[in-house]
């Protein structure tokens, strides 16, 4: 994979930041400041973004995945029995959410470029939280499927941060996934053991209600904190950034673009550019394979239960440590990637570590060893996933519309991995899940093939 320079020459993936910047006189921004003043102002811009945009999007991402993961913890309660789930119906319920997500991804991201994100994203987050909490009212399989079906943060980050800063910020954002998964187990341990039968409701019903309420509160907060796009003096940015800081914020993204065509910058033009760029499809394959590989995520509490390390409460608690460790290692990987200006090897190495974890899971019957292997494959899958996202966003950024459409296409089609991976885990294959681990390992090997 290579980055495109302005003169259409190519550079290697090992030096993704060696991109010829757009010169000041080629932009429409009038910057009457010295280089030292520019650098000082840029630092202020980055600091303000890091304390507003980044934590707000992280919080939304955290609650989004908290809501998505609660079905995995609910399975250890009376969830399947209460809804009368049989055979692979739980697998279908996990998969169907991604079908709805996949269908709406592209039109949503295209619409996002023509609206105010400070309103658009919180509104949909609030609706998501209401639907998620409504899962508590499901009484049979058909209700569950409808709710799960109706359940563009990455794009917003790439509109404010140049790619030299994006890997670490993406890792911070993506840590919301890891921490949400870790804390979902801890929260579920408390809710399922402490609220079972309270007010005549099952513990899993309280779990959906409590976490859905948290998402709704995060959506309300986002109305006041989430910024809009560059050049839009609306939302929090109308008072957060001075005029000079606004200009520098625009200029640093202009300098970061790998090219800036003079043609129409409309949504359809951006969509055509994204479709015609071969790199879009390489990233699609890479992320689809990686999403397939971490299909274990929605089944991890069930996997840990198969290790027979304790009761349900202890099992849920034990789901947290691998994700907490993976959060730290994902940060280290992203920091190293930014420091070394490298993406390829920082994707390949974690993938190789994940493969080792899957091999151990297949090769041994020792439950402690299989639990230790989980630390390896969780780190490998999630660390590299953040790298692929940031690599794609910084590479396919010729125009905001192309970046939005390319990001949506990659996110949309990569959901195929999330749609079919739940079927890797038939109940008959438990508790060792040998076939599943083999398929997960093969998926990681595919990512490495396209990376290198």
C-alpha positions as CSV (number, residue, x, y, z in Angstrom):
1,X,0.0,0.0,0.0
2,X,1.4,3.5,-0.8
3,X,0.6,7.1,-0.2
4,X,0.0,9.4,-3.2
5,X,2.1,12.6,-3.5
6,X,0.9,15.7,-5.1
7,X,2.9,15.0,-8.3
8,X,1.3,11.5,-8.4
9,X,4.6,9.8,-7.5
10,X,4.5,7.1,-4.9
11,X,6.0,6.6,-1.5
12,X,6.2,3.5,0.5
13,X,3.9,2.6,3.3
14,X,6.8,2.6,5.7
15,X,7.0,6.4,5.3
16,X,3.4,7.5,5.2
17,X,4.1,11.1,6.4
18,X,6.5,11.9,3.5
19,X,3.8,13.8,1.6
20,X,4.6,17.0,-0.2
21,X,2.4,19.7,1.6
22,X,0.3,22.2,-0.1
23,X,2.1,25.5,-0.1
24,X,0.5,28.5,1.7
25,X,0.0,30.5,-1.5
26,X,-2.0,27.6,-2.9
27,X,-4.7,27.9,-0.3
28,X,-7.3,30.6,0.3
29,X,-6.2,31.2,3.8
30,X,-4.4,34.5,4.5
31,X,-1.9,33.8,7.3
32,X,0.0,36.9,8.3
33,X,2.2,35.2,10.9
34,X,5.7,34.0,11.2
35,X,6.6,30.3,11.3
36,X,7.1,30.5,15.1
37,X,3.7,32.1,15.6
38,X,2.1,29.5,13.3
39,X,3.7,26.6,15.3
40,X,2.6,28.2,18.6
41,X,-1.0,28.7,17.3
42,X,-1.1,25.2,16.0
43,X,-0.1,23.8,19.4
44,X,-3.0,25.7,20.9
45,X,-5.4,24.3,18.3
46,X,-4.3,20.7,18.9
47,X,-4.6,21.2,22.7
48,X,-8.1,22.6,22.4
49,X,-9.2,19.8,20.1
50,X,-7.7,17.2,22.4
51,X,-9.8,18.5,25.3
52,X,-13.1,18.9,23.4
53,X,-13.5,16.9,20.2
54,X,-11.5,13.8,21.2
55,X,-13.0,13.1,24.6
56,X,-16.6,13.8,23.4
57,X,-16.3,11.4,20.5
58,X,-14.5,8.9,22.7
59,X,-17.5,9.0,25.2
60,X,-20.0,8.5,22.4
61,X,-17.9,5.6,21.0
62,X,-17.6,4.1,24.5
63,X,-21.4,4.1,25.1
64,X,-22.0,2.9,21.6
65,X,-19.9,-0.2,22.2
66,X,-21.2,-0.7,25.7
67,X,-24.7,-1.0,24.2
68,X,-23.5,-3.3,21.4
69,X,-21.7,-5.6,23.8
70,X,-24.4,-6.0,26.5
71,X,-26.0,-8.8,24.6
72,X,-22.8,-10.9,25.1
73,X,-23.0,-10.4,28.9
74,X,-26.8,-10.9,28.9
75,X,-26.3,-14.4,27.5
76,X,-24.8,-15.5,30.8
77,X,-28.1,-14.5,32.5
78,X,-31.5,-15.9,31.6
79,X,-31.6,-13.9,28.4
80,X,-31.8,-16.9,26.0
81,X,-34.3,-18.8,28.2
82,X,-36.6,-15.7,28.7
83,X,-36.8,-15.0,24.9
84,X,-36.9,-18.7,23.9
85,X,-33.8,-18.6,21.7
86,X,-32.8,-21.8,20.1
87,X,-30.1,-23.1,17.8
88,X,-28.3,-20.2,16.1
89,X,-30.9,-17.6,16.9
90,X,-28.5,-15.8,19.3
91,X,-25.9,-15.7,16.5
92,X,-28.5,-14.2,14.2
93,X,-29.3,-11.5,16.8
94,X,-25.6,-10.6,17.0
95,X,-25.2,-10.5,13.2
96,X,-28.4,-8.6,12.4
97,X,-27.2,-5.4,14.1
98,X,-24.4,-5.1,11.6
99,X,-26.8,-5.5,8.7
100,X,-28.7,-2.4,9.8
101,X,-25.4,-0.6,10.5
102,X,-24.1,-1.6,7.1
103,X,-27.1,-0.4,5.2
104,X,-27.1,3.1,6.8
105,X,-23.4,3.8,6.8
106,X,-22.9,5.3,3.4
107,X,-26.0,7.5,3.2
108,X,-25.3,8.7,6.8
109,X,-21.7,9.7,6.1
110,X,-22.7,11.4,2.8
111,X,-25.4,13.3,4.7
112,X,-23.0,14.2,7.5
113,X,-20.9,16.4,5.1
114,X,-24.0,18.5,4.5
115,X,-25.2,18.9,8.1
116,X,-24.0,20.1,11.4
117,X,-22.3,17.1,13.2
118,X,-22.9,18.8,16.6
119,X,-26.6,18.2,16.0
120,X,-26.7,15.2,13.7
121,X,-24.6,12.8,15.8
122,X,-26.2,13.6,19.2
123,X,-29.7,13.1,17.7
124,X,-28.9,9.7,16.3
125,X,-27.0,8.7,19.5
126,X,-30.1,9.6,21.5
127,X,-32.3,7.5,19.2
128,X,-29.8,4.7,19.4
129,X,-29.9,4.7,23.2
130,X,-33.7,4.6,23.3
131,X,-33.8,1.6,21.0
132,X,-31.0,-0.1,22.9
133,X,-32.9,0.4,26.2
134,X,-36.0,-0.9,24.5
135,X,-34.3,-4.3,24.2
136,X,-35.4,-4.8,27.9
137,X,-39.0,-5.0,26.6
138,X,-38.3,-7.8,24.1
139,X,-40.3,-10.9,25.0
140,X,-39.5,-13.1,22.0
141,X,-37.0,-13.7,19.2
142,X,-38.8,-11.5,16.6
143,X,-38.8,-8.5,18.9
144,X,-35.1,-8.9,19.5
145,X,-34.3,-9.1,15.8
146,X,-36.3,-5.9,15.0
147,X,-34.7,-4.0,17.8
148,X,-31.2,-5.1,16.9
149,X,-31.7,-4.2,13.2
150,X,-32.6,-0.6,14.0
151,X,-29.7,-0.1,16.3
152,X,-19.3,8.8,11.6
153,X,-17.0,9.4,14.4
154,X,-13.9,8.3,12.6
155,X,-14.6,10.7,9.8
156,X,-15.0,13.7,12.1
157,X,-11.6,13.1,13.6
158,X,-9.9,13.0,10.2
159,X,-11.5,16.4,9.4
160,X,-9.7,18.1,12.3
161,X,-6.4,16.2,12.7
162,X,-3.7,15.8,10.0
163,X,-2.5,12.2,9.5
164,X,0.8,12.7,11.4
165,X,-1.4,13.0,14.5
166,X,-4.2,10.7,13.5
167,X,-2.9,7.2,14.5
168,X,-2.6,8.1,18.2
169,X,-5.9,9.9,18.2
170,X,-7.6,7.0,16.5
171,X,-6.1,4.7,19.1
172,X,-7.5,6.9,21.8
173,X,-10.9,6.8,20.1
174,X,-10.6,3.1,19.6
175,X,-9.7,2.6,23.2
176,X,-13.4,3.3,23.8
177,X,-14.2,0.0,22.2
178,X,-11.7,-1.9,24.4
179,X,-12.6,-0.1,27.6
180,X,-16.3,-0.5,26.9
181,X,-15.9,-4.2,26.4
182,X,-13.8,-4.4,29.6
183,X,-16.2,-2.4,31.7
184,X,-19.3,-4.0,30.2
185,X,-18.2,-7.2,31.9
186,X,-17.6,-5.5,35.2
187,X,-20.9,-3.6,35.0
188,X,-22.8,-6.8,34.0
189,X,-21.2,-8.6,37.0
190,X,-22.7,-6.1,39.3
191,X,-26.1,-5.7,37.6
192,X,-26.8,-9.4,37.0
193,X,-25.9,-10.3,40.6
194,X,-27.4,-7.3,42.3
195,X,-30.6,-6.5,40.3
196,X,-31.8,-9.9,39.3
197,X,-35.6,-9.9,40.1
198,X,-35.7,-6.3,41.2
199,X,-39.1,-4.8,40.5
200,X,-40.0,-8.0,38.8
201,X,-37.4,-7.7,36.0
202,X,-34.6,-10.0,35.1
203,X,-31.0,-8.8,35.5
204,X,-30.4,-8.7,31.8
205,X,-33.3,-6.2,31.4
206,X,-31.8,-3.9,33.9
207,X,-28.5,-4.1,32.1
208,X,-30.0,-2.8,28.8
209,X,-31.9,-0.1,30.6
210,X,-29.0,1.2,32.6
211,X,-26.5,1.3,29.7
212,X,-29.1,2.8,27.4
213,X,-29.7,5.6,29.9
214,X,-25.9,6.3,30.0
215,X,-25.8,6.6,26.2
216,X,-28.7,9.0,26.2
217,X,-27.0,11.3,28.8
218,X,-23.8,11.2,26.6
219,X,-25.9,12.4,23.6
220,X,-27.3,15.3,25.6
221,X,-23.7,16.3,26.6
222,X,-22.6,16.1,22.9
223,X,-25.0,18.8,21.9
224,X,-22.9,21.3,23.9
225,X,-19.4,20.0,23.3
226,X,-19.2,18.3,19.9
227,X,-17.8,20.7,17.2
228,X,-18.8,21.0,13.6
229,X,-16.5,20.9,10.6
230,X,-13.7,23.3,9.7
231,X,-14.8,26.7,8.3
232,X,-18.2,26.2,10.1
233,X,-18.2,28.8,12.9
234,X,-21.0,27.0,14.7
235,X,-21.2,24.7,17.7
236,X,-18.4,24.8,20.3
237,X,-15.8,26.2,17.8
238,X,-17.6,29.6,17.5
239,X,-16.2,30.4,21.0
240,X,-13.4,27.9,21.5
241,X,-11.1,29.0,18.6
242,X,-10.0,32.5,17.8
243,X,-10.0,33.7,14.2
244,X,-6.2,33.0,13.8
245,X,-6.7,29.5,15.4
246,X,-9.6,28.8,12.9
247,X,-7.3,29.8,10.0
248,X,-4.5,27.6,11.3
249,X,-6.9,24.7,11.8
250,X,-7.9,24.9,8.2
251,X,-4.4,25.5,6.9
252,X,-2.9,22.5,8.6
253,X,-5.5,20.2,7.1
254,X,-4.9,21.8,3.6
255,X,-1.2,21.1,4.0
256,X,-1.9,17.6,4.9
257,X,-4.0,16.7,1.9
258,X,-2.2,14.4,-0.6
259,X,-3.8,16.4,-3.5
260,X,-6.5,19.0,-3.9
261,X,-8.3,18.6,-7.3
262,X,-9.8,21.6,-9.0
263,X,-12.8,19.6,-10.1
264,X,-16.2,19.7,-8.4
265,X,-16.0,18.8,-4.7
266,X,-19.6,17.6,-4.4
267,X,-20.7,14.4,-2.7
268,X,-21.1,12.5,-5.9
269,X,-17.7,13.6,-7.1
270,X,-16.2,12.4,-3.8
271,X,-18.0,9.1,-4.2
272,X,-16.7,8.6,-7.7
273,X,-13.1,9.4,-6.5
274,X,-13.4,6.9,-3.6
275,X,-14.8,4.1,-5.8
276,X,-12.1,4.6,-8.5
277,X,-9.2,4.5,-6.0
278,X,-7.8,1.0,-5.8
279,X,-6.6,1.7,-2.2
280,X,-10.1,2.0,-1.0
281,X,-10.7,-1.6,-1.9
282,X,-7.5,-2.9,-0.4
283,X,-8.5,-1.3,2.9
284,X,-12.0,-2.9,2.5
285,X,-10.4,-6.3,2.3
286,X,-8.0,-5.7,5.2
287,X,-10.7,-4.4,7.5
288,X,-13.2,-7.1,6.5
289,X,-10.7,-9.8,7.4
290,X,-9.8,-8.1,10.7
291,X,-13.5,-7.7,11.6
292,X,-13.9,-11.4,10.9
293,X,-11.0,-12.1,13.2
294,X,-12.4,-10.3,16.2
295,X,-15.8,-12.0,15.8
296,X,-15.0,-13.5,19.2
297,X,-15.9,-10.2,20.8
298,X,-19.6,-10.9,21.1
299,X,-18.9,-14.4,22.4
300,X,-16.0,-13.7,24.7
301,X,-18.1,-14.1,28.0
302,X,-19.3,-17.4,26.6
303,X,-15.7,-18.3,25.7
304,X,-14.4,-17.5,29.2
305,X,-17.3,-19.4,30.7
306,X,-16.0,-22.4,28.8
307,X,-12.6,-22.1,30.7
308,X,-14.5,-23.2,33.9
309,X,-12.6,-20.6,36.0
310,X,-15.5,-19.7,38.3
311,X,-19.1,-18.8,38.6
312,X,-21.0,-16.3,36.4
313,X,-19.9,-13.2,38.4
314,X,-16.2,-14.3,38.3
315,X,-16.5,-15.1,34.6
316,X,-17.7,-11.6,33.8
317,X,-15.0,-10.1,35.9
318,X,-12.4,-12.2,34.1
319,X,-13.5,-10.8,30.7
320,X,-12.1,-7.4,31.6
321,X,-8.3,-7.9,32.0
322,X,-7.5,-8.9,28.4
323,X,-9.2,-5.7,27.1
324,X,-7.5,-3.5,29.7
325,X,-4.1,-4.8,28.7
326,X,-5.0,-4.4,25.0
327,X,-5.9,-0.8,25.6
328,X,-2.4,0.0,26.9
329,X,-0.7,-2.0,24.1
330,X,-2.8,-0.3,21.5
331,X,-1.7,3.1,22.7
332,X,1.9,1.9,22.6
333,X,1.5,0.6,19.1
334,X,-0.1,3.9,17.9
335,X,2.5,6.0,19.6
336,X,5.3,4.0,17.9
337,X,3.5,4.3,14.6
338,X,3.3,8.1,14.8
339,X,6.9,8.3,16.0
340,X,8.3,6.1,13.3
341,X,6.0,7.4,10.6
342,X,5.1,3.8,9.8
343,X,1.8,1.9,9.4
344,X,2.5,-1.3,7.6
345,X,4.7,-3.1,10.2
346,X,2.6,-1.7,13.1
347,X,-0.4,-3.6,11.5
348,X,1.5,-6.8,10.6
349,X,3.2,-7.4,14.0
350,X,0.0,-7.3,16.1
351,X,-1.7,-9.5,13.5
352,X,1.1,-12.1,13.9
353,X,0.7,-11.9,17.7
354,X,-3.0,-12.6,17.3
355,X,-2.3,-15.6,15.1
356,X,-0.1,-17.0,17.9
357,X,-3.0,-16.6,20.3
358,X,-5.4,-18.4,18.1
359,X,-2.9,-21.3,17.5
360,X,-2.5,-21.7,21.3
361,X,-6.3,-21.8,21.7
362,X,-6.6,-24.7,19.3
363,X,-3.5,-26.6,20.4
364,X,-4.1,-27.0,24.1
365,X,-6.8,-28.1,26.5
366,X,-5.3,-26.2,29.4
367,X,-7.9,-23.6,30.4
368,X,-5.3,-21.2,32.0
369,X,-3.2,-21.3,28.8
370,X,-6.3,-20.6,26.7
371,X,-7.2,-17.7,28.9
372,X,-3.6,-16.4,28.5
373,X,-3.9,-16.8,24.7
374,X,-6.9,-14.4,24.8
375,X,-4.6,-11.6,25.9
376,X,-2.6,-12.2,22.7
377,X,-5.4,-12.3,20.1
378,X,-7.4,-9.4,21.7
379,X,-4.3,-7.2,21.6
380,X,-3.4,-8.2,18.1
381,X,-6.9,-7.7,16.6
382,X,-7.7,-4.4,18.2
383,X,-4.3,-2.7,18.0
384,X,-4.1,-3.3,14.2
385,X,-7.7,-2.4,13.6
386,X,-7.0,1.2,14.8
387,X,-4.0,1.4,12.5
388,X,-5.9,0.4,9.4
389,X,-8.6,3.0,10.1
390,X,-6.0,5.8,10.6
391,X,-4.0,4.7,7.5
392,X,-7.1,4.7,5.3
393,X,-8.4,8.0,6.5
394,X,-5.0,9.8,6.0
395,X,-4.5,8.2,2.6
396,X,-7.9,8.8,1.0
397,X,-8.2,12.5,1.9
398,X,-8.0,14.4,-1.4
399,X,-11.3,16.1,-0.6
400,X,-13.6,16.1,2.4
401,X,-16.3,14.4,0.3
402,X,-13.9,11.7,-0.9
403,X,-12.7,11.1,2.6
404,X,-16.3,10.8,3.9
405,X,-17.3,8.4,1.1
406,X,-14.2,6.3,1.3
407,X,-14.5,6.0,5.1
408,X,-18.2,5.0,4.7
409,X,-17.4,2.5,1.9
410,X,-14.7,0.9,4.0
411,X,-16.8,0.9,7.2
412,X,-19.8,-0.4,5.2
413,X,-18.3,-3.3,3.4
414,X,-16.1,-4.3,6.3
415,X,-19.2,-4.9,8.3
416,X,-19.5,-8.1,6.2
417,X,-16.9,-9.5,8.6
418,X,-19.1,-8.7,11.6
419,X,-22.1,-10.2,9.8
420,X,-20.7,-13.6,9.0
421,X,-18.3,-14.0,11.9
422,X,-21.0,-14.8,14.5
423,X,-21.7,-18.0,12.6
424,X,-18.1,-19.1,13.3
425,X,-19.4,-20.0,16.8
426,X,-22.1,-22.7,16.7
427,X,-23.1,-24.0,20.1
428,X,-22.0,-27.5,18.9
429,X,-18.4,-26.4,18.6
430,X,-18.1,-25.3,22.2
431,X,-16.4,-25.1,24.6
432,X,-13.0,-25.4,22.7
433,X,-14.3,-23.7,19.5
434,X,-11.5,-25.2,17.4
435,X,-13.2,-24.4,14.0
436,X,-13.8,-20.9,15.1
437,X,-10.2,-20.3,16.2
438,X,-8.9,-21.7,12.9
439,X,-11.2,-19.3,10.9
440,X,-10.1,-16.4,13.1
441,X,-6.4,-17.2,12.5
442,X,-6.9,-17.5,8.8
443,X,-8.6,-14.0,8.7
444,X,-5.6,-12.5,10.5
445,X,-3.3,-14.1,8.0
446,X,-5.3,-12.5,5.2
447,X,-4.8,-9.0,6.7
448,X,-1.0,-9.5,6.9
449,X,-1.0,-10.6,3.2
450,X,-2.5,-7.4,2.1
451,X,-0.6,-5.3,4.5
452,X,2.8,-6.5,3.4
